[in-house]
Amino acid sequence: MKQFLAALSLLLLLTSCGSSKRTTVKDISTTKTERIIKQAQAFSGTRYKFGGTTRKGMDCSGLIYVAFQKENIVLPRVSRDMAQRGKPVKNKDIDTGDLLFFRTSKSSKRINHVGLVTKVDGDDIYFIHATTSKGVLTSNLNERYWNRAYVMARRVL
């Protein structure tokens, strides 16, 4: 009987140490920049919607606005206003987390598009953004269209 009680006590002790309650722990091994990039990448494939800021639809500045907001960094909602924030970055110094600004309209001199640098690999600069034709995706600044429309880079982080 003593052995049974000892085994039962041990069993209760071992099972009571476990918890069915799940907690979320912020991954402290990643940097703020990495978390912002991951947040933006979570929207990959989301369709384009002017003024959108959700999985149902997203525009370029909405994507950046939401990704930075998750890290408590408040940016203006419009790309041309975002282009006034942070510090200018020379092309040779562009790094992950920097914002790239574009002028895609031939008839306007205004900045009307923004992307977030996700990776720099030599001369290749990859950025995530929302396009009207394909939604949220990653492009390379060396692509002819984006290279011609590129205006500047800025560092907010």
Buried (B, 14 or more C-beta within 10 A) or exposed (E): EEEEEEEEEEEEEEEEEEEEEEEEEEEEEEEEBBBBBBBBBBBEEBBBBEEBBEEEBBBBBBBBBBBBBEEEBEBBBBBBEBBEBBEEBEEEEBBBBBBBBBBBEEEEEEBBBBBBBBBBEEEEBBBBBBBEEEBBBBBBBEEEEBEEBBBBBBBBB
